[in-house]
Amino acid sequence: MSEDQKKLQDSGPEHEKKPVRRSRSREAAAARRAEKERASSEPAAGAPAGEQGKSDSGFPKKPAGGSREKSRTAWLPALAGFVGVLLCAGIAFYVYAAQAYKTVFFPNTVINGADVSDRTVDEVKAAFSAGADRYRLTVVARDGSGEEITGQDIGLHTVFDGGLEKILEAQNPYRWVFHLRTPRVYQIGTMLKWDEEALAREVNGLECMDESAMVRPRDAYLSDYIEGRGYEVVPEEEGTALKAEAVQTAASAAVRSLDPEISLEELGCYEKPSVRSDDPGLAAERDARNRYVNVTVTYTFGDRTEVLNGSRTHEWLTGTGTDIALDEAQIAEYVSELAKTYNTAYKPRAFKTSYGPTVNVSGSYGWRINQKEEAAQLKGILEAGESVTREPVYSQTAAAHGDADYGNTYAEVNLTAQHLLFYKDGNKILESDFVSGNVSRGHTTPAGLYSLTYKQRDAVLKGEGYASPVKYWMPFNGGIGFHDASWRSSFGGSIYKTGGSHGCVNMPYAAAKELYENVYAGMPVICYNLPGTESKAPTKASGKPPAGGQATQPTKPAAPGGQTAQPNVPATQPNVPATQPNVQPTQPNVQPPAGGQEAQPGDQATQPGGQEAQPGGQPPQPEPTQASGTPGGQEITPVENGTTAAGGGGSGGGYGPAFGSAQSTEGGGPGVS
């Protein structure tokens, strides 16, 4: 306790009553705090001796708070002193460090590519000199191989012209702290010297610079069509071709900074492809082409299929970039191939007759693809980019696919036996003898495979000078068809050879009626010749309705509707003189048009043989063929059986040469039985 404190304590209560003079100084405040502490520590008046300063429990009393207040403020002067010391030390260190940078380079100083931080000029010179003496430059190629060029090879040495000293003199030592983060880069051109020509020779002599061994870069490109995958982008090839000037520049820069190694790849010394695999144009063309070739079109032909996919359609693509189109000519060619393969019209196929033997038949009946329409639809499918399974567009259909496309409902006409059989759903429901075209007059009914054109009641068959009404008319080969013949009472046998029709199949009334009730437009009619099935004995049957009465005479009867039959119908062969004794068929071998093209309307295969007249009021009137009463009295020479002609395909059936028109007529009348 200080002397002042003792004095204050000895003064006792009287001292407490003295007024305290306030002072604004720090010392006055400290004195007041000390006085309060003494007051709190003095015993109360009247307290027994020995008990002063003790609590009720007998332990010394703890000061009421004066020591705590003192501990809170006692460190402040010490802290202030410490900070002052640090500040002074820092200033002293900064000044000391600044003095050093009068002789060494600032931090982050780079000269000619070398870090010279905190080095003297002499140290930098020594380092460059030592580096030049032992310098080796390794040139690393793309494949990782390296080749060396030494300083001695290029005459490398140091030359100092005071440039280092100038850099050092320009430094402000007291700004060294500002260079701790900001680098300063300098280039002195005269510090290192070498022979540029020697360096060029060394560079050109590197193995990687041998042009004969260099591989030029190749641009990325679009592949040819890949089966099952379409088109793909083939990546570029970098190659190994170097740019000589770039290599020389890189080597000079490395020597200047004494770099021990350079990577020709990293420095961009190689020639580069101009088109890379990420080129958007390549990707766009790839996608445009794949849109077409990834489409699959599956054609169905019964139990057979034909699959069209990219292996064929990639050949149809034209154009570049995204401007890709389809070659319509090649599409048409493909559809034509389908027609050649799957069309059955006019193609021979085997038919097993009801008599046992099999014959070949062909004709207008069968499948025919509408090539023009199918080509247009196929193009639309490919452009839509959606795979489909479909049948082609047909201009004509048949009962079934395959060789037996005639199905199991058809009329079987044996021209040799003069006998007809009708099958419905495989069941024979009708048999009948008939009379076909007159062989002796050249009106032989042609063999072949046809389809029923239509059927009509109460038709009138017209020809030159006559008109024959019939109850049931069912044409199947131009003007040739089935019909009843009221003027006949016998059918079959050999009547047709000398007393036959102009080409139609004359039937008894009852048989014609039953056939009419079961046939339909498009139904197959199979006509053939089968030697060995001849029958010389005709059968008796009525060709007129059961009601009886005289058969209608075919000479100029009234046409339906009260119209008078026209006696002078244009001839079937207007360009052939009527007196010509032997008129040949106009088209002896009718086949589908070349190239599988569709026949145009009206291109019905011209069938030799007398064609029946169209009924009155139906399609354009047919023209009559020449018969035995031709002007000049000349006769038509018949052609014996076995003559081949259009529409044939049976086993040897023939017909007269006068049947070259598809618009010939059938006429009843005097002399026609």
GUKEBA-329751 format. One record per residue (C-alpha): x negated, y negated, z; residue number from 0; residue in one letter. Coordinates in steps of 0.5 Angstrom, whole numbers, plus 500, padded with zeros to 3 digits. Example, Ala and Ser with C-alpha at 12.3 -4.5 7.8 and 13.67 -1.06 7.14 Angstrom:
% residues 2
((475,509,516),0,"A")
((473,502,514),1,"S")
END
This chain:
% residues 673
((500,500,500),0,"M")
((497,493,498),1,"S")
((496,488,503),2,"E")
((502,484,501),3,"D")
((506,490,502),4,"Q")
((504,491,509),5,"K")
((505,484,510),6,"K")
((512,484,507),7,"L")
((513,490,512),8,"Q")
((511,487,518),9,"D")
((515,482,517),10,"S")
((521,486,518),11,"G")
((528,483,518),12,"P")
((526,476,518),13,"E")
((523,477,511),14,"H")
((529,480,508),15,"E")
((533,473,510),16,"K")
((528,469,506),17,"K")
((531,467,500),18,"P")
((527,470,494),19,"V")
((525,465,488),20,"R")
((526,467,481),21,"R")
((521,468,476),22,"S")
((521,469,469),23,"R")
((514,472,469),24,"S")
((513,479,469),25,"R")
((509,479,475),26,"E")
((515,476,479),27,"A")
((520,481,477),28,"A")
((515,487,479),29,"A")
((514,483,486),30,"A")
((522,483,487),31,"R")
((522,491,485),32,"R")
((517,492,490),33,"A")
((520,488,496),34,"E")
((527,492,494),35,"K")
((523,498,495),36,"E")
((520,496,502),37,"R")
((527,494,504),38,"A")
((530,501,503),39,"S")
((524,504,506),40,"S")
((524,501,513),41,"E")
((528,504,519),42,"P")
((535,501,521),43,"A")
((535,496,527),44,"A")
((536,500,533),45,"G")
((534,507,530),46,"A")
((530,511,535),47,"P")
((522,512,534),48,"A")
((520,518,530),49,"G")
((527,518,527),50,"E")
((526,513,522),51,"Q")
((525,515,515),52,"G")
((529,522,516),53,"K")
((536,524,514),54,"S")
((541,527,518),55,"D")
((538,534,517),56,"S")
((531,532,520),57,"G")
((528,532,513),58,"F")
((524,525,510),59,"P")
((529,521,506),60,"K")
((528,521,499),61,"K")
((527,514,496),62,"P")
((534,511,493),63,"A")
((531,510,486),64,"G")
((525,505,486),65,"G")
((520,511,484),66,"S")
((524,513,478),67,"R")
((525,506,476),68,"E")
((518,505,476),69,"K")
((516,511,472),70,"S")
((520,509,466),71,"R")
((516,503,465),72,"T")
((509,505,467),73,"A")
((507,508,460),74,"W")
((509,502,456),75,"L")
((502,498,457),76,"P")
((499,505,455),77,"A")
((502,506,449),78,"L")
((501,499,447),79,"A")
((494,500,448),80,"G")
((494,506,444),81,"F")
((497,504,438),82,"V")
((492,498,438),83,"G")
((486,503,438),84,"V")
((489,507,432),85,"L")
((490,501,428),86,"L")
((483,498,429),87,"C")
((481,505,428),88,"A")
((485,506,421),89,"G")
((483,499,419),90,"I")
((475,501,420),91,"A")
((476,507,416),92,"F")
((479,504,410),93,"Y")
((474,499,410),94,"V")
((469,504,411),95,"Y")
((472,509,405),96,"A")
((472,503,401),97,"A")
((465,502,401),98,"Q")
((463,509,399),99,"A")
((467,507,392),100,"Y")
((462,502,390),101,"K")
((458,508,388),102,"T")
((463,514,387),103,"V")
((468,514,382),104,"F")
((476,513,385),105,"F")
((480,520,386),106,"P")
((483,522,380),107,"N")
((478,519,375),108,"T")
((477,523,369),109,"V")
((472,522,364),110,"I")
((472,526,357),111,"N")
((476,531,360),112,"G")
((472,532,366),113,"A")
((474,531,373),114,"D")
((469,526,376),115,"V")
((473,524,382),116,"S")
((468,522,388),117,"D")
((462,523,384),118,"R")
((456,518,383),119,"T")
((454,516,376),120,"V")
((448,520,376),121,"D")
((452,526,379),122,"E")
((456,526,373),123,"V")
((450,525,368),124,"K")
((447,531,371),125,"A")
((454,535,370),126,"A")
((455,533,363),127,"F")
((447,535,361),128,"S")
((448,542,365),129,"A")
((454,543,361),130,"G")
((451,541,355),131,"A")
((445,546,355),132,"D")
((449,552,357),133,"R")
((456,550,353),134,"Y")
((460,556,350),135,"R")
((466,555,347),136,"L")
((471,561,346),137,"T")
((476,561,341),138,"V")
((482,566,342),139,"V")
((486,568,336),140,"A")
((493,570,336),141,"R")
((492,577,337),142,"D")
((488,576,344),143,"G")
((481,577,341),144,"S")
((476,571,342),145,"G")
((470,569,338),146,"E")
((464,564,341),147,"E")
((461,558,339),148,"I")
((455,556,343),149,"T")
((452,549,344),150,"G")
((446,550,341),151,"Q")
((449,553,335),152,"D")
((452,546,334),153,"I")
((446,542,337),154,"G")
((450,539,343),155,"L")
((446,534,347),156,"H")
((448,528,352),157,"T")
((447,521,350),158,"V")
((449,516,356),159,"F")
((449,508,354),160,"D")
((452,505,360),161,"G")
((459,507,359),162,"G")
((459,511,366),163,"L")
((456,505,370),164,"E")
((461,500,366),165,"K")
((467,504,369),166,"I")
((464,504,376),167,"L")
((463,497,376),168,"E")
((470,495,374),169,"A")
((473,499,380),170,"Q")
((475,495,386),171,"N")
((473,499,392),172,"P")
((479,496,396),173,"Y")
((484,499,392),174,"R")
((482,506,392),175,"W")
((488,508,396),176,"V")
((492,507,390),177,"F")
((488,512,386),178,"H")
((490,518,390),179,"L")
((496,519,386),180,"R")
((495,515,379),181,"T")
((490,518,375),182,"P")
((485,514,371),183,"R")
((483,517,364),184,"V")
((477,515,360),185,"Y")
((474,517,354),186,"Q")
((467,515,352),187,"I")
((465,517,345),188,"G")
((457,517,346),189,"T")
((456,521,352),190,"M")
((456,528,348),191,"L")
((453,529,341),192,"K")
((453,535,336),193,"W")
((452,536,329),194,"D")
((459,536,326),195,"E")
((457,540,320),196,"E")
((454,545,324),197,"A")
((461,546,328),198,"L")
((465,546,321),199,"A")
((460,552,319),200,"R")
((461,555,325),201,"E")
((469,555,325),202,"V")
((469,557,318),203,"N")
((465,563,320),204,"G")
((470,566,325),205,"L")
((473,572,323),206,"E")
((480,569,324),207,"C")
((478,564,319),208,"M")
((477,569,313),209,"D")
((483,568,308),210,"E")
((482,574,305),211,"S")
((485,578,312),212,"A")
((490,572,313),213,"M")
((497,574,313),214,"V")
((502,569,311),215,"R")
((508,567,315),216,"P")
((515,570,313),217,"R")
((521,566,314),218,"D")
((527,570,317),219,"A")
((532,572,312),220,"Y")
((539,576,311),221,"L")
((538,583,310),222,"S")
((541,587,305),223,"D")
((547,591,307),224,"Y")
((546,596,312),225,"I")
((551,602,312),226,"E")
((555,602,318),227,"G")
((552,596,320),228,"R")
((553,590,315),229,"G")
((549,585,314),230,"Y")
((544,583,320),231,"E")
((538,577,320),232,"V")
((531,580,319),233,"V")
((527,576,324),234,"P")
((521,572,322),235,"E")
((514,574,322),236,"E")
((509,569,324),237,"E")
((503,572,321),238,"G")
((496,570,322),239,"T")
((494,565,317),240,"A")
((491,559,320),241,"L")
((491,551,318),242,"K")
((483,550,318),243,"A")
((484,543,319),244,"E")
((488,544,326),245,"A")
((482,549,328),246,"V")
((477,544,327),247,"Q")
((480,539,330),248,"T")
((482,543,336),249,"A")
((474,545,336),250,"A")
((472,538,336),251,"S")
((476,536,342),252,"A")
((474,542,346),253,"A")
((467,541,345),254,"V")
((468,533,347),255,"R")
((471,535,354),256,"S")
((466,541,354),257,"L")
((472,546,355),258,"D")
((470,553,355),259,"P")
((476,556,351),260,"E")
((481,554,347),261,"I")
((488,558,344),262,"S")
((489,557,337),263,"L")
((496,560,339),264,"E")
((498,554,344),265,"E")
((494,549,340),266,"L")
((499,550,334),267,"G")
((493,552,329),268,"C")
((497,557,326),269,"Y")
((502,556,320),270,"E")
((509,557,322),271,"K")
((515,560,318),272,"P")
((520,555,316),273,"S")
((526,559,317),274,"V")
((527,562,324),275,"R")
((532,568,326),276,"S")
((536,563,330),277,"D")
((537,559,324),278,"D")
((545,557,324),279,"P")
((545,558,317),280,"G")
((543,565,317),281,"L")
((548,566,322),282,"A")
((554,563,318),283,"A")
((552,567,312),284,"E")
((552,574,316),285,"R")
((558,573,319),286,"D")
((562,571,312),287,"A")
((559,577,309),288,"R")
((561,581,315),289,"N")
((568,579,315),290,"R")
((569,582,308),291,"Y")
((565,589,309),292,"V")
((567,590,316),293,"N")
((574,591,313),294,"V")
((576,599,312),295,"T")
((582,600,307),296,"V")
((584,607,307),297,"T")
((589,609,301),298,"Y")
((593,615,302),299,"T")
((595,620,297),300,"F")
((599,625,300),301,"G")
((594,629,304),302,"D")
((589,626,300),303,"R")
((585,620,302),304,"T")
((581,615,299),305,"E")
((577,610,304),306,"V")
((574,603,301),307,"L")
((569,600,306),308,"N")
((563,596,306),309,"G")
((559,601,302),310,"S")
((563,599,296),311,"R")
((565,592,298),312,"T")
((559,589,299),313,"H")
((557,590,291),314,"E")
((563,585,290),315,"W")
((561,579,294),316,"L")
((558,573,290),317,"T")
((556,566,293),318,"G")
((551,564,298),319,"T")
((551,561,305),320,"G")
((559,561,308),321,"T")
((561,560,301),322,"D")
((562,567,300),323,"I")
((568,570,295),324,"A")
((570,577,292),325,"L")
((569,579,285),326,"D")
((576,580,282),327,"E")
((573,584,276),328,"A")
((570,589,281),329,"Q")
((576,589,285),330,"I")
((580,591,278),331,"A")
((575,596,276),332,"E")
((576,600,283),333,"Y")
((583,600,282),334,"V")
((582,602,275),335,"S")
((578,608,278),336,"E")
((584,610,283),337,"L")
((589,610,277),338,"A")
((584,615,273),339,"K")
((583,619,279),340,"T")
((590,619,282),341,"Y")
((595,617,276),342,"N")
((598,624,274),343,"T")
((603,621,268),344,"A")
((600,624,262),345,"Y")
((595,628,265),346,"K")
((596,636,264),347,"P")
((598,640,270),348,"R")
((600,647,271),349,"A")
((607,649,271),350,"F")
((609,656,273),351,"K")
((615,658,269),352,"T")
((621,662,271),353,"S")
((619,667,266),354,"Y")
((613,668,270),355,"G")
((607,666,266),356,"P")
((604,659,267),357,"T")
((604,653,262),358,"V")
((600,647,262),359,"N")
((605,641,261),360,"V")
((604,633,261),361,"S")
((608,627,259),362,"G")
((610,620,262),363,"S")
((613,623,268),364,"Y")
((608,622,274),365,"G")
((605,617,279),366,"W")
((602,611,276),367,"R")
((599,605,280),368,"I")
((601,598,278),369,"N")
((594,596,278),370,"Q")
((595,588,277),371,"K")
((599,588,283),372,"E")
((595,593,287),373,"E")
((588,589,285),374,"A")
((591,582,288),375,"A")
((594,586,294),376,"Q")
((587,589,296),377,"L")
((584,582,295),378,"K")
((588,579,300),379,"G")
((587,585,305),380,"I")
((579,584,304),381,"L")
((580,576,305),382,"E")
((585,577,311),383,"A")
((579,581,315),384,"G")
((584,586,318),385,"E")
((583,594,316),386,"S")
((589,598,314),387,"V")
((592,604,312),388,"T")
((596,604,306),389,"R")
((599,607,299),390,"E")
((597,603,293),391,"P")
((603,599,289),392,"V")
((606,604,284),393,"Y")
((609,602,278),394,"S")
((612,609,277),395,"Q")
((612,615,282),396,"T")
((613,622,282),397,"A")
((617,627,287),398,"A")
((610,629,290),399,"A")
((603,628,290),400,"H")
((598,633,288),401,"G")
((598,638,281),402,"D")
((605,640,282),403,"A")
((608,633,283),404,"D")
((615,635,280),405,"Y")
((617,637,286),406,"G")
((622,643,287),407,"N")
((628,639,284),408,"T")
((627,639,276),409,"Y")
((630,641,270),410,"A")
((626,647,266),411,"E")
((627,647,259),412,"V")
((624,653,255),413,"N")
((625,651,248),414,"L")
((623,657,245),415,"T")
((628,661,249),416,"A")
((633,655,248),417,"Q")
((635,656,255),418,"H")
((635,651,261),419,"L")
((635,652,268),420,"L")
((636,647,274),421,"F")
((633,648,281),422,"Y")
((635,643,286),423,"K")
((631,643,293),424,"D")
((627,650,290),425,"G")
((634,653,289),426,"N")
((637,655,282),427,"K")
((644,652,281),428,"I")
((645,652,274),429,"L")
((643,656,268),430,"E")
((645,655,261),431,"S")
((643,656,253),432,"D")
((643,650,249),433,"F")
((641,648,242),434,"V")
((635,643,241),435,"S")
((632,639,235),436,"G")
((633,642,228),437,"N")
((626,645,226),438,"V")
((627,646,219),439,"S")
((629,638,218),440,"R")
((623,636,222),441,"G")
((627,634,229),442,"H")
((623,639,233),443,"T")
((625,637,241),444,"T")
((618,635,244),445,"P")
((615,639,249),446,"A")
((613,635,255),447,"G")
((614,633,262),448,"L")
((619,627,263),449,"Y")
((623,624,268),450,"S")
((631,623,267),451,"L")
((632,615,265),452,"T")
((639,615,267),453,"Y")
((646,618,266),454,"K")
((652,615,263),455,"Q")
((659,618,262),456,"R")
((663,617,256),457,"D")
((657,615,251),458,"A")
((657,614,244),459,"V")
((651,616,240),460,"L")
((650,612,234),461,"K")
((646,614,227),462,"G")
((646,612,220),463,"E")
((653,613,218),464,"G")
((656,616,224),465,"Y")
((658,615,231),466,"A")
((658,621,236),467,"S")
((662,620,243),468,"P")
((660,625,248),469,"V")
((662,626,256),470,"K")
((656,626,259),471,"Y")
((649,623,257),472,"W")
((643,624,260),473,"M")
((637,621,256),474,"P")
((629,623,259),475,"F")
((625,622,253),476,"N")
((626,615,250),477,"G")
((633,617,246),478,"G")
((632,624,247),479,"I")
((637,627,252),480,"G")
((642,632,255),481,"F")
((649,632,253),482,"H")
((655,636,251),483,"D")
((657,637,244),484,"A")
((664,638,243),485,"S")
((663,640,235),486,"W")
((659,647,238),487,"R")
((662,653,240),488,"S")
((655,657,240),489,"S")
((649,656,244),490,"F")
((642,659,244),491,"G")
((639,664,240),492,"G")
((635,661,234),493,"S")
((641,656,232),494,"I")
((636,650,233),495,"Y")
((631,653,227),496,"K")
((636,651,222),497,"T")
((642,648,225),498,"G")
((639,644,231),499,"G")
((640,637,233),500,"S")
((636,631,232),501,"H")
((632,632,238),502,"G")
((637,632,244),503,"C")
((639,638,248),504,"V")
((646,640,246),505,"N")
((649,644,252),506,"M")
((656,647,253),507,"P")
((661,642,256),508,"Y")
((661,646,263),509,"A")
((654,646,264),510,"A")
((653,639,262),511,"A")
((658,637,267),512,"K")
((655,641,272),513,"E")
((648,638,270),514,"L")
((650,631,270),515,"Y")
((653,632,277),516,"E")
((646,634,280),517,"N")
((641,630,276),518,"V")
((639,623,278),519,"Y")
((635,618,275),520,"A")
((627,619,275),521,"G")
((628,627,276),522,"M")
((623,631,273),523,"P")
((625,634,266),524,"V")
((620,640,264),525,"I")
((620,642,257),526,"C")
((615,647,254),527,"Y")
((614,653,249),528,"N")
((613,660,251),529,"L")
((612,665,246),530,"P")
((615,672,247),531,"G")
((621,669,250),532,"T")
((625,668,244),533,"E")
((632,670,243),534,"S")
((636,671,237),535,"K")
((643,672,239),536,"A")
((646,666,241),537,"P")
((652,665,247),538,"T")
((659,663,246),539,"K")
((661,657,250),540,"A")
((665,651,248),541,"S")
((662,644,247),542,"G")
((668,641,249),543,"K")
((673,639,255),544,"P")
((677,645,257),545,"P")
((683,641,256),546,"A")
((683,644,248),547,"G")
((684,640,242),548,"G")
((680,639,236),549,"Q")
((673,637,237),550,"A")
((672,630,235),551,"T")
((669,629,228),552,"Q")
((662,625,228),553,"P")
((663,621,222),554,"T")
((665,614,223),555,"K")
((669,615,230),556,"P")
((671,609,233),557,"A")
((666,606,239),558,"A")
((668,605,246),559,"P")
((672,599,247),560,"G")
((675,599,240),561,"G")
((669,597,237),562,"Q")
((667,600,230),563,"T")
((661,604,229),564,"A")
((656,601,225),565,"Q")
((654,605,219),566,"P")
((648,602,217),567,"N")
((643,602,223),568,"V")
((636,600,222),569,"P")
((631,606,220),570,"A")
((626,609,226),571,"T")
((621,608,221),572,"Q")
((622,601,217),573,"P")
((615,601,214),574,"N")
((615,608,212),575,"V")
((619,609,205),576,"P")
((625,613,205),577,"A")
((623,617,199),578,"T")
((616,619,203),579,"Q")
((617,627,203),580,"P")
((612,628,209),581,"N")
((612,623,215),582,"V")
((607,623,220),583,"Q")
((608,622,227),584,"P")
((606,615,229),585,"T")
((602,616,235),586,"Q")
((600,624,235),587,"P")
((596,623,241),588,"N")
((599,618,246),589,"V")
((595,617,252),590,"Q")
((595,612,257),591,"P")
((591,606,255),592,"P")
((584,606,255),593,"A")
((581,604,262),594,"G")
((587,606,266),595,"G")
((591,600,264),596,"Q")
((598,600,266),597,"E")
((602,601,260),598,"A")
((607,595,258),599,"Q")
((614,595,258),600,"P")
((616,598,252),601,"G")
((610,603,251),602,"D")
((614,609,253),603,"Q")
((609,615,250),604,"A")
((612,616,242),605,"T")
((614,623,242),606,"Q")
((615,626,235),607,"P")
((622,629,234),608,"G")
((628,626,233),609,"G")
((630,621,238),610,"Q")
((637,621,240),611,"E")
((641,614,240),612,"A")
((642,610,246),613,"Q")
((650,610,248),614,"P")
((654,604,246),615,"G")
((653,598,250),616,"G")
((646,600,253),617,"Q")
((639,598,251),618,"P")
((638,596,244),619,"P")
((641,601,239),620,"Q")
((636,607,237),621,"P")
((634,608,230),622,"E")
((636,614,226),623,"P")
((630,619,223),624,"T")
((630,621,216),625,"Q")
((634,627,215),626,"A")
((636,632,209),627,"S")
((640,627,205),628,"G")
((634,622,204),629,"T")
((635,618,197),630,"P")
((632,621,192),631,"G")
((634,628,194),632,"G")
((627,630,197),633,"Q")
((626,634,203),634,"E")
((622,634,210),635,"I")
((617,639,210),636,"T")
((618,642,217),637,"P")
((612,643,221),638,"V")
((611,650,224),639,"E")
((611,651,232),640,"N")
((604,651,234),641,"G")
((603,644,232),642,"T")
((600,639,237),643,"T")
((603,632,238),644,"A")
((604,627,243),645,"A")
((608,629,249),646,"G")
((606,636,248),647,"G")
((602,640,253),648,"G")
((606,647,252),649,"G")
((604,653,250),650,"S")
((604,652,242),651,"G")
((611,648,241),652,"G")
((611,644,235),653,"G")
((616,639,232),654,"Y")
((617,636,225),655,"G")
((613,630,223),656,"P")
((619,626,222),657,"A")
((619,625,229),658,"F")
((614,619,230),659,"G")
((619,614,233),660,"S")
((621,613,240),661,"A")
((628,610,237),662,"Q")
((631,616,233),663,"S")
((638,618,234),664,"T")
((642,624,235),665,"E")
((648,625,230),666,"G")
((654,630,230),667,"G")
((657,630,223),668,"G")
((658,635,217),669,"P")
((653,640,217),670,"G")
((650,639,224),671,"V")
((652,645,228),672,"S")
END
